[in-house]
Amino acid sequence: MSILTVTNLSHSFADKTLYENANFKIERQDHMGIVGQNGVGKSTLIKILTGELLPDEGKVVWQKNTEVGYLDQYANLVAGMTIFQFLQTAFSDLFDIEAKMNHLYEEYATNMDDDLLEKAGRMQTHLEESGFYDLDTEIVRVASGLGLDDIGLDHDVSQLSGGQRSKVILTKLLLQKPDMLVLDEPTNYLDTKHIDWLVGYLVDFPGAFLVISHDYEFLERITNSILDIEFGQITRYTGDLKTAFRQKEADAQSYRRAYSKQQEQIAKSKAYIRRFKAGTRAKSAKSREKQLSHLDVLKKPDHLSEPTIQFRYQPTDSRMLLTTQDLYFGYDQALNKLPLDISIAGDEKILVSGYNGIGKSTFLKTILGILPKIGGDIDFSPSLKIAYYDQSLRWPHKLETPLQYMQNAYELEKPKVLRQYLAKTGLTAQQVLSPLVDLSGGEQAKVKLAEVMMKPANLLILDEPTNHLDDLTKDALNKGIQSFEGAVLLVTHETNFYDESWLDKVIDIEKLQ
C-alpha cells in the first residue's frame, strides 16, 4: 500500500499554473528527490503534501498513522536552552513516559500496590526497547555527523546563526526517525564532510523520504526515484537522477517528434481544405475539416529561458586590490589561531574553503568592514570597488516587489534597465512584480544576483551564491564568474561548482586553526 497518494492535483499562483491534474504515489521504500527549475513550485508542493497549504483541486491522502517529519525552519528555539537540551525534545514522548514511571514507583513505595509496580515495569520495558537509556549517545552521534560538535552542544540556541540553526533543526528531525522524512534543501549549510555523513544516513534510512535539492551530485547518491516538475506537469521516474534525466530527454524527443509530425499533418489538411473547399472535392474537404476540429492537438513544447549572468567591471590601475597582514577575525575573540596574510591581484579567482562554522563568512564580513578585525591590518587599493553577495535572504521590506527593491537600491536607474537585469537572472515579468515574501528561495536569490550584477566592481565577494539556485542559473553564474575581468572571492560548499582549471588559489581557513 502506498504511503502517500496524490490524485488530480492542480494549483496556481497568481496567473501561473504550477501543476495541472497531477497524479503520483509514494511507496514506503521510496527515496525520492524533487527537481525542477526555480519557481516551478517544489516548495509549494511540499507545503501541500504536509497540509500547510490547501491545493486548488485534488486530493492528498496519507496512509493512516503515518508519522511525517518536516524540516521546520521556524521551530521555537528558546533563549537559555542549549543545543543538547533542544535535541532532547526529539524524544519528549519518552521523557514523559519516564516521568510517569518514576511517579508510579514513588506511589508504590508508599502503598505497595502491585498494579502500580506492574504498570511501571511495562513502561520501563518500553523505554529499554526504545533505546531510551542510550539517547545521549545517539544525540551526540547524529549531532557530530552534522557538525554540531564544532559549535558545542552547550551553546545557547538563541545565539545561533541562520546556518547553525538549520543544522540544529535538521539534527532533531533525524533523531525523531519518522516514517517519512520531508527535507527542503538540507545541504545548504553543510560542508562536504557533513554532506557525506548525511548521504550515508539517508541511504540507510528505513523509511521513505522526499528531498528537494539543487545539488544534483547529492541527489544522485541518495535517490531511487525522482519527481520532476516542469511546465505545470509532475512526472515520476523510477531510478536515480541520471536515469530519470535520460528518460526525461527520451520522452521529450518523442514528444517533439510527435508534435512536429502532427503539425505537418495539420498544415497539409488545412492546405487541402483551402484548395478544395469550393471545388469538386468539397465533400472530402468538409470531411477533413470535421476531422481537424475533433483532433486532440498537442501543445507546443515549452522552452526554459536560459539566464545570463554578467557582472559589470570597474577598471583599476592597481595590480593589487587588497592585502592583509597578521589578520585575525572573529566576534568577541579571534576564530583563527594563526594570522592570515593574503594578497588579491586584479583578476584572481580565489576560493575560501573550510568546514561549516569555521569562519568563512566572518572572514568575508571582516574584509567588507561589516565586522571589525580582531587584529592585524587590511590594505585596500584606492580604486577598489566591491560587489557583495550575501547568502542570507533577509529583506528590509518583505512586501516589496523585486522591482521596488532594486529601485530603492539604484534610485537613479530607469525601471526598464532594472527589469532587464532581473530578467537576465531568469525571473519572469510576473515574478518581478510579486512580493518578495511570495517568491521561492531560488527566486529571491536571483534578485540578489541582479543587485550584484548592477554594481560596477573589480572585486566580487560571493558568499554561498549557489544556495537555492537551479542548475541553469548555476551554470550561468559559473560562466559569469569565469568571464569577469576582475577578482573574485568565492565561498561555496558545492565542490562541483568550481574547477581548479580556473581557480588561481585557495584560502583554507582550516589551516589557520
C-alpha positions as CSV (number, residue, x, y, z in Angstrom):
1,M,0.0,0.0,0.0
2,S,1.3,3.5,-0.9
3,I,2.3,5.7,2.0
4,L,1.0,8.8,0.0
5,T,-1.4,9.0,-2.9
6,V,-1.9,12.3,-4.8
7,T,-4.8,12.5,-7.4
8,N,-5.8,15.2,-9.8
9,L,-3.7,17.9,-8.1
10,S,-4.0,21.4,-9.5
11,H,-2.6,24.6,-8.1
12,S,-2.0,28.1,-9.4
13,F,-0.1,31.0,-8.0
14,A,-1.3,34.4,-9.3
15,D,-1.6,33.9,-13.0
16,K,0.8,30.9,-13.2
17,T,-0.3,27.3,-13.2
18,L,2.1,25.3,-11.1
19,Y,0.6,21.9,-11.6
20,E,-2.5,20.6,-13.5
21,N,-4.2,17.3,-12.9
22,A,-1.0,15.7,-11.4
23,N,-1.1,12.2,-10.1
24,F,1.6,10.2,-8.3
25,K,2.2,7.8,-5.4
26,I,5.0,7.4,-2.9
27,E,5.8,3.9,-1.6
28,R,7.4,3.0,1.7
29,Q,10.7,2.2,0.1
30,D,10.9,5.4,-2.0
31,H,13.9,7.6,-1.5
32,M,12.7,10.3,-3.7
33,G,14.1,13.6,-5.0
34,I,12.1,16.5,-6.2
35,V,13.7,18.5,-9.1
36,G,12.8,21.4,-11.2
37,Q,13.9,25.0,-12.0
38,N,13.4,27.9,-9.6
39,G,9.7,28.9,-9.4
40,V,8.1,25.7,-10.7
41,G,6.5,25.0,-7.2
42,K,8.8,22.5,-5.5
43,S,8.5,24.1,-2.0
44,T,4.8,24.8,-2.6
45,L,4.3,21.1,-3.3
46,I,5.9,20.2,0.0
47,K,3.5,22.6,1.8
48,I,0.6,21.0,0.1
49,L,1.7,17.5,1.0
50,T,2.3,18.4,4.6
51,G,-1.0,20.2,4.9
52,E,0.4,23.6,5.4
53,L,-1.3,24.7,2.2
54,L,-4.6,23.6,0.6
55,P,-4.5,22.9,-3.2
56,D,-6.9,24.5,-5.6
57,E,-8.1,21.0,-6.7
58,G,-7.2,17.4,-6.0
59,K,-6.6,15.0,-3.1
60,V,-3.6,14.3,-0.9
61,V,-4.1,11.1,1.1
62,W,-1.6,9.8,3.6
63,Q,-1.7,6.2,4.9
64,K,-3.3,6.1,8.3
65,N,-1.0,6.7,11.3
66,T,1.9,7.8,9.1
67,E,4.4,9.9,11.0
68,V,5.7,12.7,8.7
69,G,8.9,14.6,9.7
70,Y,9.1,18.0,8.1
71,L,12.1,20.3,8.4
72,D,10.5,23.2,10.3
73,Q,12.8,26.3,9.9
74,Y,10.6,28.2,12.3
75,A,10.9,25.9,15.3
76,N,10.8,27.7,18.6
77,L,14.3,27.9,19.9
78,V,14.0,29.3,23.5
79,A,16.7,31.5,24.9
80,G,18.7,29.8,27.7
81,M,18.2,26.3,26.2
82,T,21.4,24.6,25.0
83,I,21.6,22.7,21.7
84,F,21.8,19.4,23.6
85,Q,18.6,20.2,25.6
86,F,16.8,21.2,22.4
87,L,17.8,17.9,20.7
88,Q,16.5,16.0,23.7
89,T,13.0,17.4,22.8
90,A,13.0,15.0,19.9
91,F,12.3,12.3,22.5
92,S,9.8,14.3,24.6
93,D,7.3,11.4,24.5
94,L,9.8,9.0,26.0
95,F,10.8,11.5,28.7
96,D,7.0,11.9,29.5
97,I,6.8,8.1,30.0
98,E,9.9,8.2,32.2
99,A,8.3,10.8,34.4
100,K,5.1,8.8,34.7
101,M,7.1,5.7,35.5
102,N,9.0,7.4,38.3
103,H,5.8,8.7,39.7
104,L,4.4,5.2,39.8
105,Y,7.5,3.9,41.6
106,E,7.1,6.7,44.1
107,E,3.4,5.7,44.7
108,Y,4.4,2.0,45.0
109,A,6.9,2.9,47.7
110,T,4.1,4.4,49.7
111,N,1.2,1.9,49.4
112,M,2.9,-1.2,47.9
113,D,0.2,-1.7,45.3
114,D,1.4,-4.5,42.9
115,D,-0.7,-3.0,40.0
116,L,1.4,0.2,40.2
117,L,4.6,-1.9,40.1
118,E,3.3,-3.8,37.0
119,K,2.4,-0.6,35.1
120,A,5.8,0.9,36.0
121,G,7.6,-2.3,34.8
122,R,5.8,-2.2,31.4
123,M,6.8,1.4,31.0
124,Q,10.4,0.6,31.8
125,T,10.4,-2.3,29.3
126,H,9.1,0.1,26.6
127,L,11.8,2.6,27.4
128,E,14.5,0.0,27.2
129,E,13.2,-1.4,23.9
130,S,13.1,2.2,22.6
131,G,16.7,2.8,23.4
132,F,15.9,5.5,25.9
133,Y,18.9,4.8,28.1
134,D,21.2,5.3,25.1
135,L,19.7,8.5,23.9
136,D,22.6,10.7,25.0
137,T,25.0,8.6,22.8
138,E,22.6,8.8,19.8
139,I,22.2,12.5,20.2
140,V,26.0,13.0,20.2
141,R,26.4,10.6,17.2
142,V,23.9,12.5,14.9
143,A,24.9,15.9,16.2
144,S,28.6,15.2,15.4
145,G,27.7,13.8,12.0
146,L,26.2,17.2,11.0
147,G,28.9,19.2,12.6
148,L,27.2,20.5,15.8
149,D,30.2,19.4,17.9
150,D,32.2,22.2,16.2
151,I,29.7,24.7,17.6
152,G,29.4,23.0,21.0
153,L,26.3,21.2,22.3
154,D,26.3,23.5,25.3
155,H,25.8,26.5,23.0
156,D,22.7,28.6,23.6
157,V,20.3,28.0,20.8
158,S,19.2,31.7,20.7
159,Q,22.7,32.7,19.7
160,L,22.9,30.5,16.6
161,S,23.4,31.9,13.1
162,G,20.9,31.1,10.4
163,G,23.0,28.2,9.1
164,Q,23.7,26.8,12.5
165,R,20.0,27.0,13.4
166,S,19.1,25.0,10.3
167,K,21.6,22.3,11.2
168,V,20.2,22.0,14.7
169,I,16.6,21.7,13.4
170,L,17.7,19.1,10.9
171,T,19.5,17.1,13.6
172,K,16.4,17.0,15.7
173,L,14.3,15.8,12.8
174,L,16.7,12.9,12.0
175,L,16.7,11.9,15.7
176,Q,12.9,11.6,15.6
177,K,13.1,8.9,12.9
178,P,9.6,9.4,11.4
179,D,8.1,7.1,8.8
180,M,8.5,9.8,6.2
181,L,11.2,12.5,6.0
182,V,10.5,15.7,4.1
183,L,13.6,17.8,3.5
184,D,13.9,21.1,1.6
185,E,17.5,21.9,0.6
186,P,19.1,20.1,3.5
187,T,22.7,20.6,2.3
188,N,22.6,24.4,2.0
189,Y,24.5,24.9,5.2
190,L,26.6,21.7,5.3
191,D,30.2,21.3,4.2
192,T,31.5,18.3,2.2
193,K,32.2,16.1,5.3
194,H,28.8,16.5,6.8
195,I,27.1,16.1,3.4
196,D,28.9,12.7,3.1
197,W,27.6,11.8,6.6
198,L,24.0,12.8,5.6
199,V,24.3,10.7,2.4
200,G,25.1,7.7,4.5
201,Y,22.3,8.3,6.9
202,L,19.7,8.7,4.2
203,V,20.9,5.8,2.1
204,D,20.4,3.6,5.2
205,F,17.1,5.3,6.3
206,P,14.5,2.5,6.6
207,G,11.5,4.8,5.8
208,A,10.6,6.9,2.8
209,F,11.8,10.4,2.2
210,L,11.2,13.4,-0.1
211,V,14.1,15.7,-0.7
212,I,14.2,19.0,-2.6
213,S,17.8,19.8,-3.7
214,H,19.5,21.7,-6.4
215,D,22.7,19.8,-5.6
216,Y,22.4,17.1,-8.2
217,E,25.5,15.2,-7.1
218,F,23.9,14.8,-3.6
219,L,20.6,13.6,-5.1
220,E,22.4,11.2,-7.4
221,R,23.8,9.5,-4.3
222,I,20.6,9.1,-2.2
223,T,17.6,8.6,-4.6
224,N,15.9,5.7,-6.1
225,S,13.1,7.7,-7.7
226,I,12.5,11.3,-8.9
227,L,9.6,13.7,-9.1
228,D,10.3,16.2,-11.9
229,I,8.2,19.4,-12.0
230,E,8.2,21.3,-15.3
231,F,5.7,23.4,-17.3
232,G,2.8,22.6,-15.0
233,Q,3.4,18.8,-15.1
234,I,4.6,16.4,-12.3
235,T,6.3,13.3,-13.7
236,R,7.6,10.4,-11.6
237,Y,10.6,8.4,-12.7
238,T,12.0,5.2,-11.2
239,G,15.7,5.1,-10.7
240,D,18.4,7.5,-9.8
241,L,18.8,11.1,-11.1
242,K,20.8,10.2,-14.2
243,T,18.3,7.5,-15.2
244,A,15.5,10.0,-14.7
245,F,17.1,12.7,-16.9
246,R,17.9,10.1,-19.6
247,Q,14.2,9.0,-19.6
248,K,13.0,12.6,-19.5
249,E,15.1,13.5,-22.6
250,A,13.9,10.5,-24.4
251,D,10.3,11.4,-23.6
252,A,10.9,15.0,-24.7
253,Q,12.4,13.9,-28.0
254,S,9.5,11.5,-28.7
255,Y,7.0,14.3,-27.9
256,R,8.8,16.8,-30.1
257,R,8.8,14.3,-33.0
258,A,5.1,13.6,-32.4
259,Y,4.3,17.4,-32.3
260,S,6.3,18.1,-35.5
261,K,4.6,15.2,-37.3
262,Q,1.1,16.4,-36.2
263,Q,1.9,20.0,-37.2
264,E,2.8,18.7,-40.7
265,Q,-0.4,16.8,-40.9
266,I,-2.4,19.8,-39.8
267,A,-0.7,22.1,-42.3
268,K,-1.4,19.6,-45.1
269,S,-5.1,19.2,-44.1
270,K,-5.6,23.0,-43.9
271,A,-4.0,23.4,-47.4
272,Y,-6.2,20.7,-48.8
273,I,-9.3,22.3,-47.2
274,R,-8.4,25.7,-48.6
275,R,-7.8,24.3,-52.1
276,F,-10.8,22.1,-52.5
277,K,-13.4,23.6,-50.1
278,A,-15.4,25.1,-53.0
279,G,-14.4,22.6,-55.8
280,T,-15.2,19.1,-56.9
281,R,-13.7,17.7,-53.7
282,A,-15.8,19.9,-51.4
283,K,-17.3,16.8,-49.6
284,S,-13.8,15.4,-49.0
285,A,-12.6,18.8,-47.8
286,K,-15.6,19.1,-45.5
287,S,-14.8,15.7,-44.0
288,R,-11.1,16.7,-43.3
289,E,-12.3,19.9,-41.7
290,K,-14.5,17.9,-39.4
291,Q,-11.7,15.6,-38.5
292,L,-9.4,18.5,-37.8
293,S,-12.0,20.1,-35.4
294,H,-12.0,16.9,-33.4
295,L,-8.2,16.4,-33.3
296,D,-6.5,16.4,-29.9
297,V,-3.9,19.0,-30.8
298,L,-0.6,18.5,-29.0
299,K,0.6,21.5,-27.0
300,K,3.7,23.3,-28.4
301,P,6.8,22.1,-26.4
302,D,7.8,24.8,-23.9
303,H,11.3,26.0,-23.6
304,L,13.1,27.1,-20.5
305,S,14.5,30.6,-20.6
306,E,18.2,30.4,-20.0
307,P,19.6,33.1,-17.6
308,T,22.6,35.2,-18.5
309,I,24.8,36.3,-15.6
310,Q,27.3,39.1,-16.4
311,F,29.0,41.3,-13.8
312,R,29.9,44.9,-14.5
313,Y,33.7,45.5,-14.3
314,Q,35.1,48.7,-12.9
315,P,38.6,49.3,-14.3
316,T,41.5,49.8,-12.0
317,D,45.2,50.7,-12.4
318,S,46.2,48.8,-9.3
319,R,47.8,45.4,-9.6
320,M,47.0,44.5,-6.0
321,L,43.4,45.2,-4.9
322,L,43.8,44.0,-1.3
323,T,46.4,42.7,1.1
324,T,46.2,41.5,4.7
325,Q,49.0,41.3,7.3
326,D,48.7,39.4,10.6
327,L,44.9,39.5,10.2
328,Y,42.7,38.0,13.0
329,F,39.0,37.9,12.6
330,G,36.0,36.8,14.7
331,Y,33.5,38.3,17.1
332,D,34.5,38.7,20.7
333,Q,37.6,36.7,20.1
334,A,39.6,35.5,17.1
335,L,38.4,32.4,15.2
336,N,41.8,31.9,13.6
337,K,44.8,30.9,15.8
338,L,47.3,31.7,13.1
339,P,47.4,35.1,11.4
340,L,46.1,35.4,7.8
341,D,48.4,37.0,5.3
342,I,47.0,37.2,1.7
343,S,47.0,39.3,-1.4
344,I,44.4,39.6,-4.0
345,A,45.5,40.6,-7.5
346,G,43.4,42.3,-10.1
347,D,41.9,39.2,-11.9
348,E,42.4,36.3,-9.4
349,K,39.7,33.8,-8.8
350,I,40.0,32.7,-5.2
351,L,38.1,30.0,-3.3
352,V,37.7,30.4,0.5
353,S,37.4,26.9,2.0
354,G,36.9,25.3,5.4
355,Y,34.2,23.3,7.2
356,N,30.9,24.9,8.0
357,G,31.1,27.3,11.0
358,I,34.9,27.8,10.9
359,G,34.6,31.4,10.0
360,K,34.5,31.8,6.2
361,S,31.6,34.3,6.2
362,T,33.1,36.0,9.2
363,F,36.4,36.5,7.2
364,L,34.4,38.0,4.3
365,K,32.5,40.4,6.6
366,T,35.8,41.5,8.1
367,I,37.2,42.3,4.7
368,L,34.0,44.2,3.9
369,G,34.1,46.2,7.2
370,I,30.8,44.8,8.4
371,L,32.7,43.2,11.3
372,P,35.7,44.9,13.0
373,K,39.0,43.0,12.7
374,I,40.4,41.5,15.9
375,G,43.9,42.3,15.0
376,G,46.3,43.0,12.1
377,D,45.9,45.2,9.0
378,I,43.9,45.2,5.7
379,D,45.2,47.5,3.0
380,F,42.9,48.4,0.1
381,S,43.7,49.8,-3.3
382,P,42.3,53.4,-3.7
383,S,40.4,52.2,-6.8
384,L,38.9,49.1,-5.2
385,K,35.2,48.6,-5.8
386,I,33.5,45.6,-4.2
387,A,30.2,44.0,-5.1
388,Y,29.0,41.6,-2.3
389,Y,26.5,38.7,-2.5
390,D,25.2,37.9,1.0
391,Q,23.8,34.4,1.4
392,S,21.1,35.4,3.8
393,L,17.7,36.1,2.3
394,R,16.7,38.9,4.6
395,W,14.9,41.9,3.2
396,P,14.2,45.4,4.7
397,H,10.6,45.1,3.4
398,K,9.3,41.6,2.5
399,L,6.2,43.0,0.9
400,E,8.3,44.9,-1.6
401,T,8.5,43.6,-5.2
402,P,11.9,42.8,-6.7
403,L,11.5,45.9,-8.9
404,Q,10.7,48.1,-5.9
405,Y,13.7,46.7,-4.0
406,M,16.0,47.3,-6.9
407,Q,14.6,50.8,-7.4
408,N,15.4,51.6,-3.8
409,A,19.0,50.3,-4.2
410,Y,19.5,52.1,-7.5
411,E,17.3,55.2,-7.2
412,L,18.6,56.9,-10.4
413,E,18.3,53.9,-12.7
414,K,15.4,53.6,-15.1
415,P,12.9,50.9,-14.3
416,K,13.4,49.5,-17.8
417,V,17.1,48.8,-17.0
418,L,16.2,47.2,-13.6
419,R,13.7,44.9,-15.3
420,Q,16.3,43.9,-17.8
421,Y,18.8,42.9,-15.1
422,L,16.1,41.0,-13.2
423,A,15.1,39.2,-16.4
424,K,18.7,38.2,-17.1
425,T,18.6,36.0,-14.0
426,G,15.6,34.2,-15.4
427,L,12.9,36.0,-13.4
428,T,9.6,36.4,-15.2
429,A,7.6,39.6,-15.6
430,Q,5.1,38.3,-13.1
431,Q,7.8,37.4,-10.5
432,V,9.4,40.8,-10.8
433,L,6.1,42.4,-9.7
434,S,5.3,39.8,-6.9
435,P,6.1,40.5,-3.2
436,L,9.5,39.1,-2.2
437,V,7.8,37.1,0.6
438,D,5.8,35.2,-2.1
439,L,8.9,34.1,-4.1
440,S,10.8,30.9,-3.6
441,G,14.3,30.8,-2.1
442,G,15.8,30.5,-5.6
443,E,13.8,33.4,-7.0
444,Q,14.9,35.6,-4.0
445,A,18.5,34.6,-4.6
446,K,18.1,35.7,-8.2
447,V,17.0,39.2,-7.0
448,K,20.2,39.4,-5.0
449,L,22.2,38.3,-8.1
450,A,20.6,41.0,-10.2
451,E,21.6,43.6,-7.5
452,V,25.2,42.4,-7.6
453,M,25.2,42.4,-11.4
454,M,24.1,46.1,-11.4
455,K,27.0,47.3,-9.3
456,P,30.3,48.1,-11.2
457,A,33.2,46.3,-9.3
458,N,36.7,45.0,-9.6
459,L,36.3,42.5,-6.7
460,L,33.3,40.2,-6.3
461,I,32.8,38.7,-2.9
462,L,30.3,35.9,-3.2
463,D,29.2,34.0,-0.1
464,E,27.4,30.7,-1.0
465,P,25.8,32.2,-4.1
466,T,24.7,28.7,-5.4
467,N,22.3,28.1,-2.4
468,H,18.7,27.7,-3.7
469,L,19.7,28.2,-7.4
470,D,18.6,25.8,-10.1
471,D,21.1,24.1,-12.4
472,L,20.6,26.5,-15.4
473,T,21.3,29.6,-13.2
474,K,24.3,27.9,-11.5
475,D,25.8,27.2,-14.9
476,A,25.2,30.9,-15.9
477,L,26.8,32.0,-12.7
478,N,29.8,29.8,-13.2
479,K,30.3,31.3,-16.7
480,G,29.8,34.8,-15.3
481,I,32.5,34.3,-12.6
482,Q,35.0,33.0,-15.2
483,S,34.4,35.8,-17.7
484,F,34.5,38.6,-15.1
485,E,37.6,40.7,-15.7
486,G,38.2,41.5,-12.0
487,A,38.9,39.4,-8.9
488,V,36.6,37.0,-7.1
489,L,36.5,35.8,-3.5
490,L,34.1,32.7,-3.5
491,V,32.7,30.7,-0.7
492,T,30.7,27.6,-1.7
493,H,30.1,24.2,-0.3
494,E,29.3,22.7,-3.7
495,T,32.6,21.2,-4.8
496,N,31.3,20.5,-8.3
497,F,30.6,24.2,-8.9
498,Y,34.2,25.3,-9.2
499,D,37.1,23.9,-11.2
500,E,40.8,24.0,-10.5
501,S,41.4,25.0,-14.1
502,W,40.0,28.5,-13.4
503,L,40.8,28.9,-9.7
504,D,44.1,30.8,-9.0
505,K,44.4,30.0,-5.3
506,V,42.6,28.6,-2.3
507,I,42.4,30.3,1.2
508,D,42.0,27.3,3.5
509,I,40.7,28.7,6.9
510,E,41.2,25.3,8.5
511,K,45.0,25.7,8.1
512,L,44.8,28.7,10.4
513,Q,43.5,26.6,13.3
